[in-house]
Amino acid sequence: SSRTRQRTGILKSSKYSMATKVDKRTADAEKKDAIEKADTDEISLVFEELKAAQPVYEDEVEGKAHGCHMFTVDKYLASGDFDKCKSRLVLHGNEQDPHLYPDKSSPTVAVHSIFVCLAAAALNGITEVAKIDVKGAFIQTPMEGPPVYMRCGRELTKLIVKRFPEFEKYVSKQGFLYCKLLKALY
């Protein structure tokens, strides 16, 4: 059986949470600009840099096209000062057939593991440590098995087409953009 933080009683402390979800409806003009930039950056990452999704015509979709959405969080520095807005495009994986993908786990690092590494470094007199951030690490995994398609809602479709006008020809009569996933999304 899988062991999650919740099942083992380890709860994420809000003290270490450096992101808060953004309510786009109540944002002021400056915040809306930051959100739009974050959304555009994520769309560019998914469609251009990592080539994780490719637009297709609605009639090319084999089987079900799963919904998706974009969410945005405010990121903060360790000092507590605001750093930036960051957006993520997320597929509604709960709509997938659970028998096709029995292993839905995704390895991530628990904050407790980081503390153990830092304690070991301190114990051994190591005074310098480093971290790396693999940009888009989760969405660099090529898809295997049957093709997976996503259907972008009307508002998200408008954002994508604004960034990639050449995708306009793929927009359905109902205003949706359908895409084939080439790499895993969050």
KEKOLZA-981894 format. One record per residue (C-alpha): x, y, z; residue number from 1; chain. Coordinates in Angstrom, 1 decimal. Layout:
# KEKOLZA-981894
   east  north     up num chaine
      X      Y      Z NUM      A
...
# end
This chain:
# KEKOLZA-981894
   east  north     up num chaine
    0.0    0.0    0.0   1      A
    1.2    3.5   -0.7   2      A
    2.5    5.6    2.2   3      A
    1.5    9.3    2.0   4      A
    2.2   12.0    4.5   5      A
   -1.4   12.1    5.5   6      A
   -1.6    8.3    6.1   7      A
    1.6    8.3    8.1   8      A
    0.4   11.3   10.2   9      A
    3.1   13.6    8.8  10      A
    1.4   16.9    8.0  11      A
    2.9   19.7    6.0  12      A
    3.6   22.6    8.3  13      A
    2.2   26.0    7.2  14      A
    5.5   27.4    8.5  15      A
    7.3   25.9    5.5  16      A
    4.7   26.6    2.9  17      A
    6.0   29.4    0.7  18      A
    3.1   29.5   -1.8  19      A
   -0.4   30.7   -1.6  20      A
   -3.1   30.2   -4.2  21      A
   -4.1   33.4   -6.0  22      A
   -7.8   34.4   -6.5  23      A
   -7.7   35.9  -10.0  24      A
  -11.1   37.5   -9.6  25      A
  -10.1   39.8   -6.8  26      A
   -6.6   40.7   -8.1  27      A
   -5.7   44.3   -8.8  28      A
   -4.3   45.5  -12.1  29      A
   -0.7   44.9  -11.2  30      A
   -1.4   41.4   -9.9  31      A
   -3.4   40.6  -13.0  32      A
   -0.4   41.5  -15.1  33      A
    1.8   39.2  -13.0  34      A
   -0.8   36.4  -13.3  35      A
   -1.0   36.9  -17.1  36      A
    2.8   36.7  -17.3  37      A
    2.9   33.5  -15.2  38      A
    0.2   32.0  -17.3  39      A
    2.0   32.9  -20.5  40      A
    5.3   31.4  -19.2  41      A
    3.6   28.1  -18.3  42      A
    1.9   27.9  -21.7  43      A
    5.2   28.6  -23.4  44      A
    6.9   25.9  -21.2  45      A
    4.3   23.3  -22.1  46      A
    3.8   24.0  -25.8  47      A
    7.2   25.4  -26.9  48      A
   10.1   24.6  -24.6  49      A
    9.2   21.1  -23.5  50      A
    6.8   20.2  -26.3  51      A
    4.6   18.4  -23.8  52      A
    1.4   18.9  -25.7  53      A
    0.4   19.3  -29.4  54      A
   -2.8   20.8  -30.6  55      A
   -5.1   18.5  -32.7  56      A
   -8.4   18.9  -34.4  57      A
  -11.4   17.7  -32.4  58      A
  -12.1   14.9  -34.8  59      A
   -8.6   13.5  -34.3  60      A
   -9.2   12.8  -30.6  61      A
   -9.3    9.1  -30.0  62      A
  -11.5    8.3  -27.0  63      A
  -12.1   10.8  -24.2  64      A
  -10.4   14.2  -24.0  65      A
   -9.8   15.0  -20.3  66      A
  -10.4   18.5  -18.9  67      A
   -7.6   20.6  -17.6  68      A
   -7.2   23.9  -15.8  69      A
   -4.6   26.5  -15.0  70      A
   -3.9   27.6  -11.4  71      A
   -1.7   30.3  -10.1  72      A
    0.1   30.7   -6.8  73      A
    2.1   33.5   -5.2  74      A
    5.7   32.3   -4.4  75      A
    7.6   33.8   -1.5  76      A
   11.3   34.0   -0.7  77      A
   12.6   32.4    2.5  78      A
   12.5   35.9    4.1  79      A
    8.8   36.0    3.5  80      A
    9.0   38.6    0.8  81      A
    6.9   38.2   -2.3  82      A
    8.9   36.6   -5.2  83      A
    6.6   36.0   -8.1  84      A
    3.4   34.4   -9.4  85      A
    3.7   30.9  -10.8  86      A
    1.1   29.1  -12.9  87      A
    0.6   25.4  -13.6  88      A
   -1.4   23.7  -16.3  89      A
   -3.0   20.6  -14.8  90      A
   -4.7   17.7  -16.5  91      A
   -7.8   16.3  -14.7  92      A
   -6.2   12.9  -14.2  93      A
   -9.2   11.8  -12.1  94      A
  -11.1   11.5  -15.4  95      A
   -8.7    8.8  -16.6  96      A
   -9.4    5.1  -16.6  97      A
   -7.7    3.9  -13.4  98      A
   -7.0    0.5  -14.9  99      A
   -4.8    2.0  -17.6 100      A
   -2.5    3.7  -15.1 101      A
   -2.3    1.6  -11.9 102      A
    0.7    3.5  -10.5 103      A
   -0.3    7.1  -10.0 104      A
    2.4    8.0   -7.5 105      A
    4.8   10.7   -8.2 106      A
    8.1   10.8   -6.3 107      A
    8.6   14.0   -4.4 108      A
   10.9   15.1   -1.6 109      A
    9.4   15.5    1.9 110      A
   10.7   18.5    3.8 111      A
   11.7   16.0    6.5 112      A
   14.1   14.4    4.1 113      A
   15.7   17.7    3.4 114      A
   16.2   18.3    7.1 115      A
   17.9   14.9    7.5 116      A
   20.3   15.8    4.7 117      A
   21.1   19.2    6.2 118      A
   21.6   17.6    9.6 119      A
   24.0   15.0    8.1 120      A
   25.9   17.7    6.3 121      A
   26.2   19.7    9.6 122      A
   27.3   16.6   11.5 123      A
   30.0   16.0    9.0 124      A
   31.3   19.6    9.0 125      A
   30.0   20.4    5.5 126      A
   29.4   24.1    5.5 127      A
   28.3   24.6    1.9 128      A
   25.2   22.9    0.3 129      A
   23.5   23.6   -3.0 130      A
   20.1   22.9   -4.5 131      A
   19.0   22.5   -8.1 132      A
   15.6   23.1   -9.7 133      A
   15.0   21.0  -12.8 134      A
   12.6   23.2  -14.7 135      A
    9.5   21.3  -15.6 136      A
   10.9   18.1  -14.2 137      A
    7.4   16.5  -13.9 138      A
    6.5   17.3  -17.5 139      A
    9.7   15.9  -19.1 140      A
    8.5   12.3  -18.9 141      A
    7.4   11.0  -22.4 142      A
    4.0    9.4  -22.5 143      A
    3.6    5.7  -22.9 144      A
    0.6    3.6  -23.7 145      A
   -2.6    4.7  -25.4 146      A
   -2.7    8.4  -26.4 147      A
   -4.0   10.9  -23.8 148      A
   -5.9   14.0  -25.0 149      A
   -6.9   17.1  -23.1 150      A
   -9.6   19.6  -23.7 151      A
   -8.8   23.2  -22.8 152      A
  -11.8   25.3  -21.6 153      A
  -12.7   28.5  -23.5 154      A
  -10.8   30.9  -21.2 155      A
   -7.7   28.8  -21.3 156      A
   -8.0   28.3  -25.0 157      A
   -8.0   32.1  -25.4 158      A
   -4.8   32.4  -23.4 159      A
   -3.1   29.7  -25.4 160      A
   -4.2   31.2  -28.8 161      A
   -3.1   34.6  -27.7 162      A
    0.4   33.2  -27.2 163      A
    0.3   30.9  -30.2 164      A
   -2.0   32.4  -32.8 165      A
   -1.2   29.6  -35.2 166      A
   -3.3   27.3  -32.9 167      A
   -6.5   29.2  -33.8 168      A
   -7.2   26.7  -36.6 169      A
   -7.5   23.9  -34.0 170      A
  -10.1   25.6  -31.9 171      A
  -13.5   23.8  -32.1 172      A
  -16.8   25.4  -32.9 173      A
  -17.6   25.4  -29.2 174      A
  -14.4   27.3  -28.4 175      A
  -12.3   24.4  -27.0 176      A
   -8.7   23.6  -27.9 177      A
   -7.9   19.8  -28.0 178      A
   -4.3   18.6  -27.5 179      A
   -2.5   15.3  -27.6 180      A
   -0.1   14.9  -24.6 181      A
    3.4   14.0  -25.6 182      A
    4.8   14.2  -22.1 183      A
    3.2   13.9  -18.7 184      A
    1.6   17.0  -17.1 185      A
    1.2   17.7  -13.4 186      A
# end
